[in-house]
């Protein structure tokens, strides 16, 4: 290793990794997972740092520099970890992108960020990302290099293997500060476009440190990464948090409960994080397998956790379920702790985590009493730095004293600060941890010649938490549409299939306020009071 990596820079993401590596033997395992799309590897701390150094040197030669955006459209592969820290080493901004995105969503992000370098898989789960990027690149003048993980016959793409080879040039010195923008995460909301959430290393480290101290996790834990690293949840738990705690990372490439159990047993996994469906699937798979075990700690968020799941986790596996609430803007705002009563996680989404200040307020901003419902506002050192190139959203999103209006509603359930999420004021639907951009999908479907009016409404789903039901008012003389036609229409426009409505209700009219706004709460109540047609196909 060169002299430039001997001394850690300020507490950047890369600097944090260096410092934590000093607490481990260089031969200790740091990372296990898929490499080059098809090969399982185990990397020591020394090997991981050497790979990061090689990739950062090659990225610098490709023109990536401080402040540039490196987009990562990768599954849970080891390259996601390596490229993140390589970019941080150069002071570049990492933008993780979920692999479910297709032409429409990806083009928006690449254009908005003026991305110079993007890293993609050649093929993943049967989809040809290399072919997609070859088509998109012609319309992206700022995009200079597409780095491909895995074999491809597209000559214009750069092979990731080439960047992992030791460079012939000198290694650039680490750069950047803890307060620089380090991570840019796009999240869907109530507006017609995705919002870019900017975090510094300082804000992310504050969140991680607060959560560890608050929940009592400890350090040097083996973490199984089951949430996609293209999401803030998977990115934090799979790329940043375990290594900051001098632990090691085991990456599950795609969600398979049986495969997850294999890795838990093989690597004696201590901790995992995921939405409620992951916990449910793991418990089901473990029940069918003799000796199948869950991690000692399972962090769960994104939807209420059924008490039966928590009881089974404790009774059958001695595992503790920790409930958390947060968002991209403040990744963990509240959490329960490993020392709490096991059933608390089924009744509460936790209490303020570390230095987070969480208030539940009424419509005039006054704190509500225990038991009353109100809007959640939050501030603290883990708060994001603002919305990327959208200062108008910053103005609307904060109170005069610096609290973020989260758009979530909750009740304070006791005097200790424990809260229970009760709903959302923002118009989003969360399907299995994925935010469906309601307004955007509605606007696309309104271009269908047979649709006169539309509203997407969240309906409960036992496993996914919520799915979208499309409430349609048809054009005169138009034939009624079903989920298959809506899926075909959205697919042709490059929309990710996870955003497709999974039920349809054709109506004569949509309930509205006197000012003409659709009353979605009334619509949802109306739908839930009748049978919803099941999704087909």
VOFIFI-388372 format. One record per atom (N, C-alpha, C): residue in one letter; x, y, z. Coordinates in steps of 0.1 Angstrom, whole numbers, plus 2048, in hexadecimal, padded with zeros to 3 digits. Layout:
// VOFIFI-388372
aXYZ...
This chain:
// VOFIFI-388372
x8097F4800x800800800x80980C800x8058177F9x80D8227F7x80D82B804x816835805x81683D810x80A846812x803849806x7F7851807x7EC84C80Fx7EC83E811x7E1838819x7E5836827x7F283A82Bx7F6837838x7F0840843x7ED84C83Fx7E7856848x7D9859843x7CF85884Cx7C185B848x7BF86A846x7B786D83Cx7B387B83Ax7A887F845x7A288A844x79788D84Dx78C88384Bx782883854x779878855x76F877849x77587583Dx76D872832x769863833x76185F829x75D851829x769848828x77284C81Fx77F84481Dx78884582Ax788851830x79085283Cx78B84A847x77E849848x778840853x77C832850x77C82D844x78081F841x78F81D845x797827841x7A5825845x7A7824854x7A182D85Bx7A382D86Ax79D81F870x79281B86Bx78C80F870x79580286Dx79B803861x7A47F885Dx7B07F7867x7B480286Dx7BF802876x7BC7FA883x7AF7F8885x7AB7F1891x7AA7E288Ex7AD7DE882x7AC7D087Ex7B97CB879x7BC7BE87Ax7C77B8873x7C57BA864x7CF7BD85Dx7CD7BF84Ex7C87B2847x7CB7A784Ex7C679A847x7B879684Bx7B279E854x7A479C858x79A79E84Cx79079684Bx786798840x77F7A5842x77D7AC837x7757B8837x7697B782Ex7697AF824x75F7AF81Ax75E7A1813x75179C812x74F79080Bx743792802x74478D7F5x73978E7ECx73D78C7DEx73478F7D5x73678C7C6x7407977C1x7497927B8x75279B7B1x7527987A2x7527A379Ax7527A178Cx746799787x73B79B78Ex72D79678Bx72B78778Ex73677F790x734771791x73D76979Ax7467707A1x7507697A9x74F76D7B7x74E7647C1x74D7677CFx75B7697D4x75D7747DBx76B7777E0x76A77B7EFx77577A7F6x77677F803x783788803x781795807x78C79F807x78F7A2815x79D7A2818x7A17A7825x7A17B6825x7A47BC830x7A47CB831x7B07D0828x7BB7C9828x7C67CD81Fx7C37CC811x7BC7C280Dx7B87C07FFx7AD7CA7FBx7A47CD804x79A7D7801x7A07E57FFx7A97E9807x7AF7F6806x7B87F77F9x7BE7EC7F6x7C67EC7E9x7BD7ED7DDx7B27E67DDx7A87E87D2x7A37F67D1x7A07FC7DCx79B80A7DCx7A58137D7x7B28117DBx7BD8197D6x7BE8187C6x7BE80C7C1x7BF8097B3x7B38107ABx7A780E7B0x79B8147A9x79C8237A9x79F8297B5x79F8377B6x7AA83D7ACx7B58377ABx7BF83B7A2x7BA83B793x7B4830790x7AE82F782x7A3839780x79A83B78Ax790845788x795853786x7A085678Ex7A686378Cx7AC86577Ex7B185A778x7B685A76Bx7AB85C761x79F857764x79385975Bx78D86775Dx79286F766x78E87D767x78587F773x78287577Bx779877787x78187F791x77B88A796x7828927A0x7788977ABx77E89F7B4x7768A37C0x7698AA7BBx75E8A77C1x7518AD7BEx74A8A77B2x75089E7AAx74989779Fx74088C7A5x73688979Ex72D87E7A2x73087179Bx7328677A3x73485979Ex7278527A1x72084D797x714846799x716837799x7108307A3x7128227A5x70581B7A3x703815797x6F780D794x6FB7FE796x6FD7FA7A2x7027EC7A5x6F97E47AEx6F97D77ACx6F37CE7B6x6FC7CD7C3x6F97C57CCx7017C37D8x70D7BA7D4x7177C17CDx7237BB7CAx72F7C27D1x73A7BC7D2x7457C27D9x74A7CF7D2x7487D07C5x74C7DD7BEx7457E97C4x7387E77C9x7317F27CEx7397F97DAx73F7F07E2x7477F57EEx7547FC7E9x75A7F57E0x7677FA7DBx7668077D4x75C8097CBx75B8157C3x7568217CCx74E81D7D7x74A8287E0x75682E7E7x75F8267ECx76A82C7F4x7758317EAx77682C7DEx77F8317D4x77B8407D0x76E8417CFx76984F7CBx76B8587D7x7688547E3x76A85C7EFx7798607F0x7828577EDx79085A7EEx7948667E5x78D8687DAx78F8737D1x78787F7D4x77E87E7DEx7758897E1x76988A7D8x7678807D0x75B87F7C7x74F87C7CFx74387E7C9x73687B7D0x73186E7CAx72D8657D3x7278587CFx7188597CEx7138547C3x7048547C2x6FF8467BFx6FB83F7CAx6F68317C8x6E88317C2x6E68287B8x6DA8287B0x6D48197B1x6C88187B3x6C280A7B4x6C28047A6x6C47F77A6x6C57F0799x6B77EE792x6AD7F1799x69F7F0793x69D7FC789x6A580678Ax6A3812781x6A680E773x69E81476Ax6A081275Bx6A381F755x6A0820747x6A482B740x69F838745x693839749x68D84674Dx69384B75Ax693843764x698847771x6A784A770x6AF841769x6BD842768x6C184F761x6BB851756x6BE85D74Ex6BC86A756x6B186A75Ex6AF876766x6BB878770x6BF86E777x6CA86F780x6D787377Ax6DB86C76Fx6E786F768x6E887D763x6DC88275Dx6DC88F758x6DD899764x6D589776Ex6D58A1779x6E28A2780x6E9897782x6F6898789x70289B77Fx6FF89C772x70A89E768x71589376Bx71188776Dx71A87C770x72487A765x73187976Ax73C876761x73F86775Fx73D86076Ax74085276Bx73584A772x73084076Bx726837771x72B829771x72882177Cx72D81377Cx72080B77Cx720801773x7147F9771x7187EA771x70E7E1773x7117D3770x70F7D1761x7167C775Bx7137C374Dx7057BE74Cx7027B4753x6F57AE753x6F27AA762x6E67AD766x6E27A9774x6D37A5773x6D079A779x6C3794779x6BC79476Cx6C4791761x6BF78F754x6BD79C74Cx6C17A8752x6BF7B574Bx6CD7B9746x6CE7BE73Ax6DA7C2734x6DC7D1736x6E47D4741x6E67E2744x6F07E873Bx6FA7E0736x7037E572Cx6FC7EB720x6F37E371Ax6EB7E770Fx6E37F4711x6DD7F471Dx6D5800721x6DE80D721x6EA80C728x6F3817729x6F981B71Bx6FB812712x700815705x6F681E6FEx6E981B700x6DF8236FAx6DE831700x6DE83170Ex6DD83E715x6E8847713x6F4842712x70184A712x701855707x6FB8516FCx6FB85B6F1x6F48686F4x6EA8676FEx6E2873701x6E787A70Ex6F3875713x6F887B720x70688171Dx70788D719x714893715x71E894720x71A89472Dx723895738x72988873Cx72287D738x72787073Bx73386C733x73F86A739x74B867732x74F859732x74B85173Dx75084473Ex74583B745x74282F73Fx739825745x742819749x743817756x74B80B75Ax74280075Dx7467F4757x73D7E9757x7437DD75Fx73B7D8769x73F7CD771x7397C076Ax7427B7766x73E7AB75Fx7427AC751x7417A174Ax7447A073Cx73A7A8733x73F7AF729x7377B671Fx73E7B7712x7367B7707x73C7B96FAx73A7C76F5x7367D06FDx7347DE6FAx7427E56FBx7487E96F0x7567EE6EFx7577FB6F6x74D8036F7x74E8106FDx74E81070Cx74C805712x74C804721x759800726x75C805732x769802739x7667F6742x76F7ED742x76E7E174Ax7737E4759x76A7E1762x76E7E3770x77A7DB774x77D7D076Ex7897C8771x7957D076Ex7957D9764x7A17E1761x7A47EB76Cx7997F0773x79C7FA77Ex7A07F378Ax79E7E678Cx7A27DF798x7B07DA797x7B67DB78Bx7C47D878Ax7CD7E378Fx7D97DF795x7E17EA79Ax7E57F478Fx7E4801792x7E780B788x7F680D786x7F981277Ax807815777x80B82377Bx80182B77Ex803839781x80483B790x808847795x8098497A3x7FB84B7A9x7FA8487B6x7ED8487BCx7EA8567C1x7DE85B7BEx7DA8697C3x7D88697D2x7DC8747D9x7DA8757E7x7CB8767EAx7C68717F6x7B88737FAx7B58817FBx7A88857F8x7A48937F8x7968947FEx7928A0801x7858A2806x7848A4815x7798A981Ax7778AB829x76A8A482Dx7688A383Ax75C89C83Fx74F8A483Cx7508B0839x7448B8836x7408B9828x7498B481Fx7468B4810x73A8AB80Ex7328AE803x7288A47FFx72F8977FBx72B88C801x73287F7FEx7298757F7x71C8767FAx71286C7F5x7068747F0x7018707E5x6F58767DFx6EB86B7DCx6E086B7E3x6D68607E2x6C98667DCx6C48607D1x6B78657CCx6AC85D7D1x6A28657D6x69685F7DCx6898647D6x67F85C7D4x6738607CFx66A8677DAx6628717D6x65A8787E0x64D87C7DAx6488887DEx63B88C7DAx63C8957CDx64889A7CAx6498A17BEx64A8987B2x64A89E7A6x64A89679Ax658891796x66289379Ex66F88D79Bx6768897A7x6808807A5x68887B7B1x6908877B7x6928867C4x69A8917CBx6A888B7CEx6B28937CCx6C088F7D0x6C38937DEx6C588A7E7x6C888D7F5x6D788D7F7x6DD8987FCx6EB8997FDx6EF89780Cx6F988E80Dx6FF88B81Bx70E88D81Ax713892825x722892827x72688682Fx73388482Fx738879838x73587C846x73588984Ax73288D858x72488985Cx71A88C853x70C889856x70A87A857x71087284Ex70E86484Ex71685D85Ax72186285Dx72985D869x721860875x71B86C876x71386F882x707865884x701862879x6F685887Ax6FA84B87Ex705846878x70A83987Cx70F83888Bx71684288Fx71B84289Cx7108438A7x70684C8A4x6FB84D8ADx6F38408AEx6F18398A3x6E982D8A3x6F08228ABx6FD8218A9x7058178B0x7048198BFx7068268C3x7068298D1x6F88278D7x6EE82C8CFx6E082B8D4x6DB81D8D6x6DE8158CBx6D88078CBx6E17FD8D1x6ED8008D4x6F67F68DBx6FB7EB8D2x6FE7EE8C5x7027E48BCx7107DF8BFx7197E78C2x7277E48C3x72F7E48B6x73B7E18B6x7447E18AAx7497D38A6x7507D389Bx7567C7895x74B7BC893x73F7C188Ex7357B788Bx7357B387Cx7317A7879x7307A286Cx7217A5867x7207AD85Cx7137B2858x7107AC84Ax7047A684Ax6FE7A183Dx6F67AC836x6FA7AF82Ax6F37B9822x6E87B381Ax6DC7B681Dx6D17B0816x6C97BA80Ex6C97C7813x6C27D280Cx6CB7D6800x6C67DA7F5x6CE7DE7E9x6D67EB7EDx6E37EB7E9x6EC7F67ECx6E88027E3x6E08007DAx6DB80C7D2x6D18147DAx6CC80F7E5x6C48177EFx6CD81C7FAx6C8827800x6D082C80Cx6D1822817x6C681A819x6C7810824x6D2806821x6D2800815x6DC7F6812x6EA7FC811x6EB80880Cx6F880F80Ax6FE811818x6F6816822x6FC81982Fx70080C836x6F7802835x6F97F583Dx7037EC835x7047EE828x70D7E5821x71A7EB81Dx71B7F881Cx7277FE817x72F806822x72780D82Ax72D816834x72E811842x72280D848x72180C856x72A80085Cx72A7F4856x7327E985Cx7407EC85Cx7467F3851x7547F5851x75880185Ax74F80A85Cx752815866x75380F874x74C804876x74D7FD883x7587F3884x7617F387Ax76C7E9879x7677DB878x75B7DA872x7557CC870x7587C7862x7507BE85Ex7527B9850x7447B784Ax7447B783Cx7387B8834x7377AB82Cx72B7A582Dx72779A824x71C79E81Bx71D79E80Ex7147A3805x70B7997FEx6FE799801x6F57907FAx6F17967EDx6F57907E1x6F37967D4x6E57997D0x6DC7907D3x6CE7927D1x6C678B7DCx6BA7907DFx6B378B7EAx6AE77D7E8x6B37747F0x6AF7667F1x6B07627FFx6A575F806x6A675C814x6AF750817x6AE74580Ex6B6739810x6C573D80Fx6C9745805x6D7749803x6DB75180Fx6D275A814x6D6762820x6D975982Cx6D174F82Ex6D3745839x6E173E837x6E473B82Bx6F2735829x6FD73E82Dx6FC74B829x70675482Dx70775883Cx6FB758842x6FA75B850x702750858x700743853x70773885Ax716738857x71973A84Ax72773A846x73074484Cx72A75084Ex73275B853x72F75F861x726758868x72275B876x71D769877x71476D86Ex70F77B86Dx70978087Ax70D78C87Ex70879288Ax6FC79B888x6FB7A187Dx6F17AC87Bx6ED7AD86Dx6E07B086Bx6DB7B385Dx6D17BE85Ex6CE7C4853x6C47CF853x6BB7CD847x6AE7CF848x6A57CE83Cx6977D1840x68F7D2836x6807D5839x67A7C883Ex66D7CA843x6667BF849x6657B3840x6637B4833x6627A882Bx66F79F82Cx67A7A582Dx68779D82Ex68679583Bx68279B846x682794853x677788852x66C78B84Cx66278184Ax667775842x66E778837x67376D82Ex67E765835x68676C83Dx691765844x68B75B84Ex681760856x67B757860x67474B859x66E74D84Ex667742847x671738842x67C73D83Cx686734837x68D72C842x69073384Dx69772D858x68E72285Fx68172485Fx67871A864x67970D85Cx67B70E84Fx67B702846x6896FC846x69370284Cx6A06FC84Cx6A56F885Ax6AA6EC85Bx6AF6E8868x6BB6F086Cx6BB6F6877x6C76FE87Bx6C870C875x6BE71086Dx6BF71D867x6BE728872x6C7732871x6C873C87Bx6C774A875x6C275487Dx6C2762879x6CE76987Fx6D277587Ax6DC77C881x6D877F890x6E1783898x6DE7868A6x6D67938A7x6D879C89Dx6D07A989Dx6CB7AB88Fx6BE7AE88Ex6B87B2881x6B27C0883x6B77C987Bx6B27D787Bx6A77D8870x69B7DD874x6907DC86Bx6897EA86Bx6867EF85Fx67F7FC85Dx6787FC850x67080784Ex668808842x65A805843x6567FD84Dx6487F884Fx6477F385Dx63B7F3862x6397ED870x63D7DE870x6437DA87Bx6477CC87Cx63D7C4884x6367BA87Ex62C7B2885x6327AC892x62B7AD89Dx6307A78A9x6347988A8x62C79189Fx62F78389Ex63D780899x642789890x64F78788Ax65A78A895x65879489Dx6627978A8x66278B8B2x6567868B5x65577B8BFx65C76F8BAx65A76C8ADx6617608A7x6707628A6x67476E8A3x6837718A2x68976E8B0x6837728BBx6887708C8x6877628CCx67B75C8CAx67874F8CFx6807448C7x6817458BAx68773B8B2x69673D8B0x69B7498B1x6A974C8ADx6B07548B8x6AA7598C2x6B17618CBx6B576E8C5x6AF7738BBx6B377F8B3x6AB78B8B9x6B27968B8x6AB7A38BDx6A87AB8B0x69C7AF8B0x6977B88A5x6977C68AAx69F7CF8A2x69F7DD8A5x6977E589Bx68E7ED89Fx6857F4896x68B802895x68C807888x691814885x68881C87Cx68882987Dx681832874x68B83C86Fx68A83F862x69284985Cx68F84B84Ex697852847x695855838x6A2859833x6A385B826x6B085E820x6B686B826x6AD874829x6B288182Ex6B788083Cx6B2876844x6B8874852x6B6865853x6C185D84Fx6BF84E84Ex6BA84785Ax6BE84B866x6B8844872x6B585087Cx6A885287Ex6A485D887x6A0857894x69984C894x6958458A1x6998368A0x69B8308ABx69E8228ABx69B81C8B9x69880F8BAx6988088C6x6A68048C9x6A87FD8D4x6B67F88D8x6B67EA8DBx6C27E48DAx6C37D58DDx6BF7D28ECx6C07DC8F4x6BD7DA902x6AE7DC906x6A67E18FCx6987E38FFx6917D5900x6857D6905x67C7CA905x67A7C58F7x67B7B88F4x67A7B48E6x66E7B88DFx6637B98E6x6567BD8DFx6557CB8DCx65E7D48E1x65C7E28DEx65D7E58D0x6657DE8C8x6677E18BAx65A7DE8B2x6507D78B8x6437D48B1x6397E08B4x63C7E78BEx6337F28C2x6388008C0x6458018BDx64B80E8BCx65680E8B0x65881A8AAx66281C8A1x66E8228A7x66F8218B4x67B8268BBx67A8338C1x6848388C8x6858458CDx69184C8C6x69285A8C8x69C8618C1x6AA85B8C3x6B185A8B8x6BD8528B7x6C985C8BAx6D085A8C5x6DC8628C7x6D98718C8x6DF8798BFx6DD8888C0x6D288C8B7x6CA8838B2x6BE8878AAx6B488E8B2x6AE8998AEx6A38A08B4x69789D8ACx68D8968B2x6818928ABx6758988B3x66D89F8ABx6618A58B1x6558A18A9x64989F8B0x63D89C8A9x6348A98ACx6308AF8A1x62A8BC8A2x61C8BD89Bx6148C689Fx6078C8899x6098D288Dx5FD8D6887x5FE8DE87Bx6048EC87Dx6058F1889x60C8FE88Cx61A8FC891x61F8F0892x62C8EE897x62E8EB8A5x6238EA8ADx6248E88BBx6258D98BEx62D8D58C8x62E8C78CBx6218C18D0x61E8B58CCx6118AF8D0x6148A68DCx6098A38E4x60B89B8F0x60C88C8EDx6108858F7x6118768F5x6038718F0x6048688E6x5F88628E1x5F18698D5x5F58768D3x5EF87E8C8x5F887C8BBx5F187D8B0x5F887B8A3x5FD88989Ex609889898x60E896892x618893888x61E89E882x62889D878x63689C87Fx63F893879x64C89287Fx65589C878x65D8A3881x6688AC87Cx6748A7883x6808A987Dx68C8A4882x6988AD87Ex6A28AE887x6AF8B4884x6B98AD88Dx6C68B0889x6D18A9890x6DD8A8887x6E88A388Cx6F48A2884x6F4899878x6EA890878x6E988686Cx6E088C861x6DB898863x6D289D859x6DA8A084Cx6D389E841x6DA8A0833x6DD8AE831x6E58B1827x6EA8BF824x6E08C681Ax6D68C0816x6CD8C780Dx6CA8BE800x6C08C37F8x6BD8BC7ECx6C58C17E0x6CA8B87D9x6D38BB7CEx6CD8C37C3x6D28CF7C1x6CE8D97B6x6BF8DC7B8x6BA8DB7C4x6AC8DF7C6x6AB8E77D3x6B08F37D3x6AF8FC7DFx6A08FF7E2x6978FF7D8x6899017DBx6848F77E5x6888EA7E3x6848E07ECx6898E27FAx6968E77FBx69B8EA808x6938F4810x68F8FE809x68790980Fx67A903815x6738FA80Dx6668F5811x6678EA81Cx6738E481Dx6758D8825x6798DA833x67D8E6837x6828E9844x67A8F384Bx6798F2859x6738FC861x67D907863x679912869x68291E86Bx68D91A875x68B91087Ex69690D887x69D900883x69D8FC876x6A58F2870x6A18E4871x6948E2875x68E8D4875x68A8D0867x68C8C4863x6878BF856x6798BA858x6708BF84Fx6628BA84Ex6638AC847x6618A184Ex663894848x65889083Fx64C895842x64088F83Ax63A883840x64187E84Bx63B873852x63387785Ex62A86F862x62187286Ex623867878x62286B885x624861890x61D86589Cx61D85C8A6x61885F8B3x62485C8BDx6248658C7x62E8628D2x6278598DCx62D84D8DEx6258438E6x6298428F5x63384A8F9x63684A907x63F85690Ax642859917x64A86491Bx659862918x65D856914x66B854911x66F858902x66585C8FBx6688618EDx6668568E2x66184B8E6x65E8418DCx6528458D3x6548438C6x64A8478BCx64483B8B5x63983D8AFx6338338A6x62E83A899x63483688Ex63083C881x62283987Ex61A84387Ax60C841877x608843869x610849861x60D84C853x61685684Dx61385B841x61B86483Ax613870834x61887C835x61188782Ex616888820x62288281Dx62788380Fx620878807x61F87B7FBx6188727F2x6218677ECx62585D7F4x62D8527EFx6278457F4x62B83B7EDx62782D7F0x6348257F2x63681F7FDx642817800x63F8087FEx6448037F3x6427F57EFx64E7ED7F2x64E7E57FDx65A7DD800x6667E5802x6657F1808x6717F980Ax6748037FEx66D8017F3x66F80A7E7x6648157E7x6698217E6x65F82C7E5x65A82D7D7x64D82C7D5x64782E7C7x64583D7C5x64A8437BBx6488517B8x63A8537B3x6318557BBx6228557B8x61F85F7ADx62386C7AFx6208767A5x625873797x63286E797x63886B78Ax631860783x62D85678Ax62684B783x61884F77Fx612857787x60485C783x605864777x60F86D776x61187576Ax61486D75Dx61B86275Fx61E85A753x61185374Fx60A84D758x5FE846755x5F384F74Fx5F385C753x5E986574Dx5EB86773Ex5F7863739x5F886472Ax5F2859723x5ED84F72Ax5E7843724x5D984871Ex5D7845711x5CB84B70Bx5BE847711x5BD83C719x5B183771Ex5AE83D72Cx5B8844732x5B7848740x5B4857741x5A985A748x5A586874Ax5AB86E757x5AA866761x5AF86B76Ex5B585E775x5BF86177Ex5C5856785x5CA85B793x5C985279Cx5D08547A9x5D58467AEx5E28477B2x5E883B7B8x5E683B7C7x5E28307CDx5DF8307DBx5E68247E1x5EB8257EDx5F281A7F4x5E78117FAx5E98047F7x5E17FA7FEx5EA7F0805x5E57EB810x5EE7E2818x5F17D5811x5FD7D0814x6027C380Ex6097BC81Ax6067AF81Cx60B7A8827x61A7A8827x6207A681Cx62F7A481Bx6367B1818x6317B980Ex6387C4809x6357D1811x62B7D081Ax6277DC821x61C7E481Ax61F7E880Ex6167F0805x6187EC7F7x60E7ED7EFx60F7ED7E0x6067F87DBx6077FB7CEx5FF8067C8x5F38017C1x5E88077C4x5DB8047BDx5D88117B4x5D680E7A8x5D381979Ex5C481B79Ex5C08277A2x5B182A7A1x5AF832794x5A882D78Bx5A683377Ex59883877Bx598844775x58C84876Ex58F84875Fx587840758x58A83D74Ax584849741x58A84A735x58585372Bx57884D726x56F856721x56285171Cx564847711x55D83C711x55E831708x56A829708x57382C712x580824713x57D81771Ax58580D716x58480071Cx58C800729x5867F9733x58D7F9740x59B7F273Fx5A47F7747x5B27F2747x5B47EA754x5BE7E1752x5C27D875Dx5D17DA760x5D67D376Ax5E47D576Ex5EE7D1763x5EA7C775Ax5F37C3750x5F57CE745x5EA7D6742x5EC7E1738x5F47EC73Ex5F17EF74Bx5F97FA751x6087F6752x60B7EA755x6187E5756x61F7E6748x6187E273Dx61D7E3730x6207F272Cx6177FB730x61880972Cx62480F734x62680C740x631812748x63E80C744x63E7FF741x64B7F873Cx6507FE730x647802726x64B80871Ax65181671Cx64F81C727x65482972Ax660828734x66581C736x67281A73Dx67081C74Cx664819751x66281A760x66580D767x66B80E772x66F80177Ax6627FA77Ex6627ED77Cx6567E577Fx6517E578Dx65B7E8796x6567E97A5x64D7F57A7x64C7FE79Dx64480A79Fx636808798x6347FC792x6277F978Bx61C7F7795x6107FC792x6047F979Bx6017EA79Bx5FD7E57A6x5FB7D77A7x5EC7D37A9x5E47DE7A8x5D57DC7A9x5CF7E87A1x5C37E679Cx5BC7F1795x5AE7F279Ax5A97FE79Bx59B80079Fx59680B795x58D80778Dx586811783x57B81778Ax57A82578Ax57082C792x569836789x55D83B78Dx556845785x55C853788x562855794x568862797x5718607A3x57A8697A5x5838697B0x57F8747BAx57E8707C7x57A87A7D1x5848867D2x57E8927D3x58789E7D3x5838A87DDx58C8B17E1x5898BC7EAx5828C77E1x57C8D17E8x5768DC7E1x57F8E37D7x58C8E27DAx5968E97D2x59B8E07C6x5968D37C6x5998CA7BBx5A38C07BDx5AA8C07C9x5B48B67CCx5AE8A97D0x5B489E7CBx5AF8917CDx5B188E7DCx5A68897E2x5A78857F0x5AB8767F1x5B88747F2x5BE8677F2x5BA85F7FEx5B9866809x5B585E815x5A7859814x59E86180Ex59085C80Cx590851802x5988537F7x5998487EDx59E83B7F2x5A883C7FBx5AE830801x5A482980Ax59D831812x59382B81Ax588824812x58482B807x57A8257FEx57F8187F8x58B8177F4x59180B7EEx5928007F8x596803804x5987F980Ex58B7F3813x5807FA810x5737F6815x56D7EC80Bx5747EA7FFx56F7E17F5x57A7D87F1x5767CE7E9x5807C47E4x5897CA7D9x5967C97DBx59F7CF7D1x5A37C37C7x5A17C67BAx5A57BC7B0x5B47B77B2x5B67AB7B2x5C47A67B4x5CC7A87A7x5D97AB7AAx5E27AC79Ex5E479F797x5E57A078Ax5E7794782x5F3796779x5F978B775x60578B76Cx61178F773
